[in-house]
């Protein structure tokens, strides 16, 4: 029933987009004017306070990487590049010697945020950073690309001009970045009027944007190294009853979720490894059929699902909850201590191990891999996004001529 309802809803969305295509074809092109030397960027959420250790979501990480410098960084392809540290070498991946600017500030930050538990970290010289790990770890350079490793008091790629919970302005070599916290649908309207140069595509609107002749050239879609998942609470009902938890996992309607949330731009997930879509679909159908037969014999327990504060998370969670309730599972949304919650977990650095490390020791039900969809003005040149959703704004150039609005 849930699948049929979702499929019908998707068909209506696509039909509506198709019905309007003739009218949209005649629509004027997107404006290419704007204030000289200013890129106006709409974010669904601004990192506040401006502490790189607190960055978790795509928007927070993108802003943190613009304002703060990490010891090592990665490029758009995920390759390591110098940051505050120009060189790094190791002895058997245990003892690491790095040559860095602001070595003492980096050492203090690494100890404060506990990025390397059990490690001995020191800065014996002004430009020398020494790290001795309790065990081998070849991925240490990638750990030092995390936003948590960025010393807050050290100058970053862009200089902060002004900041508030709703707006952050930064500058570099005459280019200003104007980050504004804007609800996605409002951001899309501002983008179409030429008032924003970058804006998020609202959840569920990717296909509609791609079918809109005016917006299609501006759409940028990027698969993220991120998972949408349901996490169980230690000591909660699902954590105590593994048989019940397994039925929830096996009956999660990942196919409808894929159609309505990432809109076929990212595959469903049944584990922390990316598997061929056909293999996932085949295994999911078999597991779901078997699990549905077990529902009548399960203990009759109420499962409390956390009420998401983020509207996008609430939409995604409600799709899953509705499908589970249609099957007769005792699920309800409640405040207070929940038994499970919906989350999007973004890797801290561009390596598959980063997801596994972030989720180590947690009981989860993977639902789908994630995508980010943005609208980028034709006046912007050099825009690209990496697997973490970060944009190297230092490479941005604006199309000339540009006129203030």
C-alpha positions in Angstrom: 0.0 0.0 0.0 2.8 2.4 1.0 4.7 1.6 -2.2 1.7 2.2 -4.4 0.9 5.5 -2.7 4.5 6.7 -3.0 4.7 5.6 -6.7 1.5 7.4 -7.4 2.8 10.5 -5.7 6.0 10.4 -7.7 4.0 10.0 -11.0 2.0 13.1 -10.1 5.1 15.1 -9.4 6.7 14.1 -12.7 3.5 14.6 -14.6 3.1 18.1 -13.1 6.7 18.9 -14.1 6.1 17.6 -17.6 2.8 19.5 -18.0 4.6 22.8 -17.3 7.5 22.2 -19.6 6.0 23.9 -22.6 5.4 27.1 -20.6 8.8 27.0 -19.0 10.5 26.7 -22.4 9.5 30.2 -23.1 10.6 31.5 -19.8 13.5 34.0 -19.8 17.0 32.8 -18.9 18.4 33.1 -15.4 19.8 36.5 -14.6 23.6 36.8 -14.9 24.0 40.1 -13.0 24.8 40.8 -9.4 26.9 42.9 -7.1 30.5 43.2 -8.4 32.9 40.8 -6.6 30.2 39.2 -4.4 29.0 35.6 -4.5 25.7 35.3 -2.7 25.3 31.8 -1.2 22.0 30.4 0.3 22.4 27.8 3.1 19.7 25.9 4.8 21.6 26.2 8.1 24.6 28.4 9.1 27.1 27.1 11.5 26.7 29.0 14.8 28.7 29.6 16.8 31.6 29.6 14.3 33.5 26.7 15.8 34.9 24.2 13.2 34.7 21.4 15.8 30.9 21.7 15.8 30.4 21.3 12.0 28.3 18.2 11.2 26.0 18.9 8.2 26.9 19.6 4.6 26.2 23.3 5.0 28.1 23.6 8.3 31.1 21.8 6.8 31.1 23.9 3.7 31.2 27.1 5.7 33.8 25.8 8.2 36.2 24.9 5.4 35.8 28.3 4.0 36.7 30.1 7.2 39.1 27.7 8.9 42.4 26.0 7.8 43.0 22.4 8.5 46.5 20.9 8.9 46.1 18.9 5.7 43.3 19.3 3.1 41.9 17.3 0.2 41.0 18.5 -3.4 37.8 17.9 -5.3 38.9 14.3 -6.1 39.7 13.5 -2.5 43.6 13.6 -2.9 45.7 14.9 -0.1 47.1 18.4 -0.4 49.1 20.6 1.9 47.2 22.9 4.3 48.8 24.4 7.4 51.2 21.5 7.2 53.4 21.4 4.1 55.0 17.9 4.7 54.2 14.8 6.6 56.0 11.5 7.0 55.8 8.5 9.3 57.7 5.6 10.8 55.5 2.5 10.4 52.4 4.7 10.5 52.8 5.1 14.2 55.2 8.0 14.7 54.4 11.0 12.5 56.5 14.1 11.9 54.9 17.1 10.2 56.2 20.5 9.2 53.5 23.0 9.9 52.6 26.6 10.4 51.0 27.3 13.8 52.2 23.9 15.1 51.5 24.6 18.7 47.9 25.8 17.9 47.3 22.6 15.9 48.7 20.4 18.8 46.4 22.2 21.3 43.4 21.8 19.1 44.0 18.1 18.5 44.2 17.5 22.2 41.1 19.6 23.0 38.8 17.9 20.5 40.3 14.4 21.2 40.6 13.7 17.5 43.3 11.1 18.2 42.5 9.2 21.4 45.6 7.8 23.1 48.0 9.7 20.9 50.9 11.8 22.3 50.9 15.1 20.5 53.6 17.8 20.9 55.1 20.8 19.1 58.7 20.9 20.1 59.5 23.6 17.5 57.7 26.6 16.0 57.1 24.6 12.8 57.3 21.0 14.0 54.4 18.8 15.0 55.0 15.3 16.4 52.3 12.7 16.8 52.8 9.2 18.2 49.7 7.0 17.9 48.9 4.0 20.1 48.7 1.8 17.0 49.3 2.0 13.3 47.0 4.2 11.3 47.8 4.9 7.7 44.8 7.3 7.5 46.2 9.8 9.9 46.7 12.4 7.2 43.0 12.1 6.3 42.0 12.6 9.9 44.0 15.9 9.9 41.7 17.1 7.0 38.7 17.0 9.3 37.2 20.4 10.3 37.7 19.4 14.0 41.4 19.6 13.4 41.3 23.3 12.3 42.6 25.6 15.0 39.9 28.3 15.5 42.3 31.2 16.0 44.3 30.6 12.9 43.6 32.5 9.6 41.7 30.4 7.1 41.2 30.5 3.3 38.9 33.5 3.6 39.0 36.4 6.1 35.9 36.8 8.2 34.3 40.3 7.6 31.1 40.0 9.6 29.0 37.2 11.3 25.6 36.6 12.8 23.4 33.5 13.2 21.7 34.3 9.9 24.5 35.8 7.8 28.3 35.4 7.4 30.5 37.5 5.1 34.0 36.6 4.2 36.6 38.0 1.8 39.7 36.9 -0.1 41.7 38.8 -2.7 38.8 41.1 -3.5 36.2 38.3 -3.7 33.4 38.4 -1.1 31.3 35.5 -0.1 27.9 36.4 1.4 26.5 33.3 3.2 22.8 33.7 4.1 20.6 31.3 6.0 17.5 30.8 3.8 14.8 28.2 3.8 15.3 26.1 0.5 12.0 27.1 -1.2 12.6 30.8 -0.4 16.2 30.3 -1.6 15.0 28.9 -4.9 12.7 31.9 -5.5 15.5 34.3 -4.7 17.8 32.4 -7.1 15.3 32.6 -10.0 15.1 36.4 -9.4 18.9 36.7 -9.5 19.2 37.5 -5.8 21.3 34.4 -5.0 24.2 32.9 -6.9 24.0 29.5 -5.2 21.0 27.9 -3.5 19.9 24.4 -2.4 17.4 22.5 -4.4 14.4 21.8 -2.1 14.0 18.2 -0.9 12.0 16.2 -3.5 12.5 18.8 -6.3 15.5 17.4 -8.1 13.6 15.9 -11.0 11.3 18.9 -11.2 14.3 21.2 -11.5 15.9 19.0 -14.1 12.7 19.2 -16.2 12.5 22.9 -15.9 14.3 24.5 -19.0 15.1 27.6 -17.0 16.7 25.8 -14.0 18.1 22.7 -15.6 21.4 24.4 -16.8 22.0 25.6 -13.2 21.4 22.2 -11.4 24.5 20.6 -9.9 24.1 17.1 -8.3 26.7 15.4 -6.2 26.7 12.1 -4.6 27.9 12.6 -1.0 29.9 10.2 1.1 26.9 10.2 3.5 24.2 7.8 4.7 20.6 8.3 5.6 19.9 5.9 8.4 17.9 5.0 11.4 19.9 4.7 14.6 18.7 2.8 17.7 19.1 4.2 21.2 21.2 2.1 23.6 18.9 0.5 26.1 15.8 1.2 24.0 13.1 -1.2 22.8 14.8 -2.0 19.4 18.2 -2.3 21.1 16.8 -4.8 23.6 14.9 -6.8 21.0 17.2 -7.8 18.1 14.5 -9.9 16.4 12.1 -6.9 16.3 14.9 -4.7 15.1 15.8 -7.1 12.3 12.2 -7.0 11.1 12.2 -3.2 11.0 15.5 -3.3 9.0 14.2 -5.9 6.6 10.9 -4.2 5.9 12.3 -0.6 5.6 10.8 0.6 2.3 14.1 1.7 0.7 12.7 1.6 -2.9 10.1 4.3 -2.2 12.5 6.2 -0.1 15.0 6.3 -3.1 12.2 7.5 -5.4 11.0 10.3 -3.1 14.1 11.6 -1.3 17.3 11.2 -3.4 15.0 10.8 -6.4 17.0 8.0 -8.0 20.2 10.0 -7.8 21.6 7.7 -5.0 21.1 4.0 -4.4 19.5 2.4 -1.4 21.8 1.1 1.3 21.6 -2.2 3.2 25.1 -2.0 4.6 28.0 0.4 5.0 29.4 -0.9 1.6 28.1 0.2 -1.7 26.6 -2.8 -3.6 25.2 -3.1 -7.1 21.7 -1.7 -7.2 20.2 -5.0 -8.6 21.8 -7.0 -5.9 20.4 -4.7 -3.2 16.9 -4.8 -4.7 16.9 -8.6 -5.1 18.1 -9.2 -1.6 15.7 -6.6 -0.1 12.6 -8.2 -1.7 13.5 -11.6 -0.4 14.3 -10.3 3.1 11.1 -8.2 3.2 8.8 -11.0 2.3 10.3 -13.2 5.0 10.1 -10.5 7.6 6.5 -9.6 6.9 5.5 -13.2 7.7 7.1 -12.7 11.2 5.3 -9.6 12.2 2.2 -11.4 13.6 4.4 -13.4 15.9 6.5 -10.5 17.3 6.1 -9.1 20.8 3.5 -6.3 20.8 5.8 -3.4 21.7 5.5 0.3 21.1 8.6 1.8 19.5 9.2 5.5 20.2 10.6 7.4 17.2 12.3 10.7 17.8 10.6 13.8 16.4 13.2 15.4 14.1 13.7 19.1 14.5 14.9 19.6 10.9 12.0 19.7 8.4 13.9 17.7 5.8 14.7 15.0 8.3 11.0 15.0 9.4 9.9 14.4 5.8 12.4 11.6 5.3 11.6 9.9 8.6 7.8 10.2 8.0 8.1 8.2 4.8 9.7 5.3 6.7 7.3 5.6 9.6 4.2 5.5 7.4 5.4 2.4 5.6 6.2 0.6 8.8 2.8 1.5 10.3 1.1 0.2 7.2 2.6 -3.1 8.0 1.2 -3.2 11.5 4.3 -2.4 13.4 3.8 -0.4 16.6 5.7 2.8 15.9 4.8 6.3 17.0 6.6 9.7 17.1 7.3 10.9 20.6 9.3 13.5 22.5 11.6 12.5 25.3 14.0 9.6 25.1 13.3 7.7 21.9 14.0 4.1 20.8 15.2 5.2 17.4 15.9 8.3 15.4 16.5 9.2 11.7 19.9 10.7 10.9 22.1 11.7 8.0 25.7 10.9 8.8 28.3 12.7 6.6 31.8 11.3 6.5 34.4 13.6 8.2 36.9 13.0 5.4 36.7 11.6 1.8 37.4 7.9 2.5 34.9 5.0 2.9 36.5 4.2 6.3 35.3 7.6 7.6 31.6 6.4 7.6 32.5 3.1 9.3 34.6 5.0 11.9 31.8 7.4 12.6 29.3 4.6 13.2 31.5 2.2 15.0 29.7 0.6 18.0 26.3 1.9 17.0 23.3 -0.2 16.0 21.9 1.3 12.7 19.6 0.5 9.8 21.1 2.0 6.6 18.4 3.3 4.3 20.1 5.2 1.4 23.2 6.9 0.2 22.8 10.7 0.1 23.0 13.4 -2.6 23.4 17.2 -2.6 21.6 19.2 -5.2 22.4 22.9 -5.7 21.5 25.7 -8.1 24.5 27.6 -9.3 24.2 30.9 -11.3 25.7 31.1 -14.8 27.6 34.2 -13.6 29.7 31.9 -11.4 32.7 30.1 -12.9 34.9 27.3 -11.4 32.2 26.0 -8.9 32.7 22.4 -8.0 31.7 20.3 -5.0 33.5 17.4 -3.3 32.1 14.2 -1.7 31.7 16.1 1.6 29.7 18.9 0.0 32.5 21.4 0.3 33.2 24.0 -2.4 36.7 25.5 -2.9 35.5 29.1 -3.2 39.0 30.3 -3.7 38.7 29.0 -7.3 35.5 30.9 -8.0 35.5 33.6 -10.7 32.5 35.8 -11.6 31.4 36.3 -15.2 32.0 39.8 -16.4 30.4 42.3 -16.8 28.5 42.2 -13.4 26.1 44.9 -12.3 24.8 45.7 -8.8 21.2 44.9 -8.1 
